[in-house]
Structures are given as structure tokens and as C-alpha cells.
Amino acid sequence: MQKVLYTMEEAADLLSVGRSTVYDLIRMRLLETVKIGRSRRVTAAALTELVERLREQEAA
């Protein structure tokens, strides 16, 4: 079963960037998160959308 939610560290690993870059993407509203209790998680869909958006920007 594929994960639906990722921690910031897991998201950073999946994107091959540092954890601080993930937080920067969130601050710039380029990466959407959800809050569960006191924790923030990144959805798998948000990661896919970010990569697609970056690919479209590069192609333009």
C-alpha cells in the first residue's frame, strides 16, 4: 500500500532536497500540507502537483 501522507523528512527525501527546502516551498505556498493534530504532513498528491508545476515552468 502506497503512503498518502509524508513527514517533512520523507518529502525531502522523495524530492531529493533538504528539509529546509521543503519548509521554504511550504512558506512560498508551492507545496500544500495538511495538519493532523499538532503535526504537519505533505500529501502524495501535493508532491506530484509540485513536480508537474516545476516541469511545466521549465518547459515554458
ABEGO torsion letter per residue (X at the ends): XBBABBBAAAAAAAAGBBAAAAAAAAAAGABBBBBBEABBBBBAAAAAAAAAAAAAAAAX
